[in-house]
């Protein structure tokens, strides 16, 4: 049997245990991944006993309660709290999602919270998304056409507009890309589900005049064809989008040369 030894500084140790101080009878244990690069210590799992009688319904509410009332050192991203910005993407109970839309009631037993998988961790639940953003920038996600700015709208037919449904709603939370094994192992070369879905959104836009160049830009063995249709991305998307389908459509356009 093959044995894989992790580097000593990557092994997760047992962390602090914070007992409830309220006397509540409705307590849940919340296990949270903790790592602070400034300490030089290994990552750990801290456990918090949380009074659920005085906690709203979402995982983000649990984290806010921990930070505000129990341990102010806990670090995580958050902003809109309405599933729009994508800031609070993390792994909860083994599944990627948005902490602001995931109800804690649907998790049975202890609540386990980790950063998005296979990202470099900056601190605690904050993953490093800099590579993803550079990849997003590389597809040039803006409209390209020769139309002069004359104050007149650049119109689309309803049929052409409908082609963007299921694409423009992407909030770049990275839940899909970080659930993809191909992206785990080829993350700096394979663009991943989120960026390829965004690329297709501009490729298919009838107002854009750069379709051929956009397709040529992603037509690469590593940028596009590392996708093996595992479908983890579609299962993980908190907005109900289908990145796997968008990637398949790009491949189809390249094969049929309909551009």
C-alpha positions in Angstrom: 0.0 0.0 0.0 1.2 3.5 -0.9 1.8 5.8 2.0 1.8 9.5 1.5 3.5 11.7 4.1 2.4 15.3 4.4 4.9 17.9 5.2 5.1 18.5 9.0 3.9 22.1 8.8 0.7 21.0 6.8 -0.6 18.5 9.3 -3.7 19.7 11.0 -3.6 19.5 14.8 -6.4 19.7 17.4 -7.0 23.3 18.3 -8.8 25.2 21.1 -12.1 24.2 22.6 -14.5 27.1 23.4 -17.2 26.0 25.8 -20.6 27.7 25.9 -20.9 30.5 28.5 -24.6 31.1 28.1 -26.1 28.1 29.7 -28.2 27.4 26.7 -29.6 23.9 26.2 -29.6 24.2 22.4 -25.9 23.9 21.7 -24.2 22.9 18.5 -20.5 22.2 18.1 -18.9 24.1 15.2 -15.4 22.9 14.0 -13.5 25.6 12.1 -10.2 25.3 10.2 -7.7 27.9 11.7 -4.3 28.9 10.4 -2.4 32.1 11.0 0.8 32.4 8.9 2.3 35.0 11.3 2.5 32.4 14.1 4.5 29.8 12.2 2.3 27.0 13.8 0.5 24.2 12.0 -3.1 24.6 11.0 -5.7 23.5 13.6 -9.3 22.8 14.1 -10.9 24.9 16.8 -14.2 23.8 18.2 -16.9 26.3 19.4 -20.1 25.5 21.3 -22.7 27.9 19.9 -26.0 28.8 21.4 -28.4 28.2 18.5 -31.4 29.7 20.3 -30.0 33.1 19.6 -28.5 32.5 16.1 -30.2 33.2 12.7 -30.5 30.5 10.1 -27.4 30.5 7.9 -23.8 29.3 8.3 -22.6 32.9 7.9 -24.8 33.8 10.9 -23.0 31.1 12.9 -19.6 32.5 11.9 -20.6 36.1 12.7 -21.8 34.9 16.1 -18.5 33.2 16.8 -16.5 36.3 15.7 -18.7 38.8 17.6 -19.3 36.9 20.8 -16.7 34.1 21.2 -13.5 34.6 19.2 -12.8 37.9 17.4 -9.6 36.5 15.8 -11.5 34.3 13.3 -10.9 35.5 9.7 -13.3 34.9 6.8 -14.6 36.9 3.8 -18.2 38.3 3.8 -20.0 41.2 2.3 -23.6 41.2 0.9 -25.0 38.3 2.9 -27.6 37.7 0.1 -25.8 35.2 -2.2 -24.9 38.0 -4.7 -21.2 38.8 -4.2 -19.7 35.4 -3.7 -17.3 36.5 -0.9 -18.3 33.9 1.7 -17.6 30.9 -0.4 -16.2 28.0 1.7 -16.5 24.3 2.3 -19.2 23.4 4.7 -19.9 19.8 5.7 -17.8 18.6 2.8 -19.5 20.7 0.2 -18.6 24.0 -1.4 -21.1 26.8 -1.1 -22.0 30.2 0.1 -22.1 30.5 3.9 -24.8 33.2 3.6 -27.3 30.9 1.7 -26.5 27.5 3.4 -28.9 26.9 6.3 -27.2 25.3 9.3 -30.3 23.2 10.0 -29.7 21.0 6.9 -26.3 19.9 8.4 -26.7 17.0 10.9 -24.4 16.7 13.8 -21.3 18.9 14.2 -20.8 21.7 11.7 -17.5 21.4 10.0 -16.2 24.5 8.1 -13.1 24.7 6.0 -11.7 27.0 3.3 -12.4 26.2 -0.4 -10.3 23.1 -1.2 -6.9 23.2 -3.0 -6.4 26.9 -2.7 -3.5 28.5 -0.8 -4.8 29.7 2.5 -4.1 33.3 3.4 -5.6 32.9 6.9 -8.3 30.7 8.4 -11.1 30.5 5.9 -9.7 32.9 3.4 -8.3 31.3 0.3 -6.0 33.0 -2.2 -8.0 33.7 -5.4 -5.3 35.7 -7.2 -4.6 32.9 -9.8 -8.4 32.7 -10.5 -8.6 36.5 -11.0 -5.6 36.5 -13.3 -7.2 33.8 -15.4 -10.5 35.7 -15.4 -8.6 38.8 -16.7 -6.9 36.8 -19.4 -10.3 36.1 -21.2 -10.9 39.8 -21.4 -14.4 39.8 -19.9 -15.8 42.9 -21.6 -17.7 43.6 -24.8 -15.6 44.1 -27.9 -17.1 45.8 -30.9 -16.4 48.6 -33.3 -19.6 50.5 -32.6 -19.0 54.1 -31.7 -20.4 55.5 -28.5 -23.2 57.5 -30.0 -25.6 57.2 -27.1 -27.7 54.6 -28.9 -28.3 51.2 -27.3 -26.6 48.2 -28.7 -29.7 46.0 -29.2 -30.1 42.3 -29.2 -33.0 40.1 -30.3 -34.8 38.3 -27.5 -33.5 35.0 -28.8 -29.9 36.2 -28.6 -30.5 37.7 -25.2 -31.8 34.3 -23.9 -28.5 32.7 -24.9 -26.9 34.6 -22.0 -29.3 33.1 -19.4 -27.4 30.7 -17.1 -24.1 32.5 -17.8 -24.3 36.2 -16.8 -25.5 35.2 -13.3 -22.1 33.7 -12.3 -20.7 35.6 -9.3 -17.1 34.2 -9.6 -17.3 32.7 -6.1 -14.9 29.8 -7.2 -17.1 27.1 -5.7 -17.1 25.3 -9.0 -13.4 25.6 -9.9 -12.3 24.5 -6.4 -14.5 21.4 -6.6 -12.9 20.3 -9.8 -10.1 17.7 -9.6 -8.7 18.8 -13.0 -8.4 22.4 -11.6 -6.8 21.1 -8.4 -3.9 19.5 -10.3 -3.6 22.0 -13.2 -4.9 25.1 -11.6 -2.3 27.5 -13.1 -2.8 26.3 -16.7 -6.3 24.9 -16.9 -8.7 27.9 -16.8 -11.3 25.9 -14.8 -15.1 25.9 -14.8 -15.8 29.5 -13.6 -13.5 31.2 -16.1 -14.5 29.0 -19.0 -18.2 29.7 -18.2 -17.4 33.4 -18.3 -15.4 33.0 -21.5 -18.5 31.3 -23.1 -20.7 34.2 -21.9 -18.7 36.6 -24.1 -18.2 34.1 -27.0 -21.9 33.6 -27.4 -22.9 37.3 -27.0 -24.3 38.5 -30.4 -23.0 42.1 -29.7 -19.4 41.0 -29.5 -17.3 41.0 -32.7 -14.3 39.1 -31.3 -15.7 35.6 -31.3 -13.1 34.0 -33.4 -10.2 35.4 -31.4 -11.9 34.5 -28.1 -12.3 30.9 -29.2 -8.7 30.7 -30.4 -7.6 32.1 -27.1 -9.1 29.2 -25.1 -8.5 26.5 -27.7 -5.6 25.0 -25.8 -4.9 21.4 -24.5 -4.4 22.8 -21.0 -6.7 25.8 -20.9 -9.8 24.0 -22.1 -9.3 20.3 -22.6 -8.3 19.4 -19.1 -12.1 19.3 -18.5 -13.1 15.6 -18.3 -16.9 16.3 -17.6 -16.7 15.1 -14.0 -19.6 17.4 -13.3 -18.5 18.4 -9.8 -18.7 22.0 -11.0 -22.4 21.9 -11.8 -23.2 20.1 -8.5 -21.2 22.7 -6.5 -22.6 25.9 -8.1 -24.7 27.8 -5.5 -26.5 29.7 -8.3 -27.7 26.6 -10.0 -25.6 27.2 -13.2 -24.1 24.6 -15.4 -20.4 25.3 -16.2 -19.9 21.8 -17.7 -22.5 22.6 -20.3 -20.8 25.9 -21.2 -17.4 24.1 -21.6 -19.0 21.5 -23.8 -20.5 24.2 -26.0 -17.1 25.8 -26.4 -15.6 22.4 -27.5 -18.5 21.9 -29.9 -18.0 25.3 -31.5 -14.3 24.5 -32.0 -15.0 21.1 -33.5 -17.8 22.3 -35.8 -15.9 25.6 -36.7 -19.1 27.5 -36.3 -17.5 30.8 -35.6 
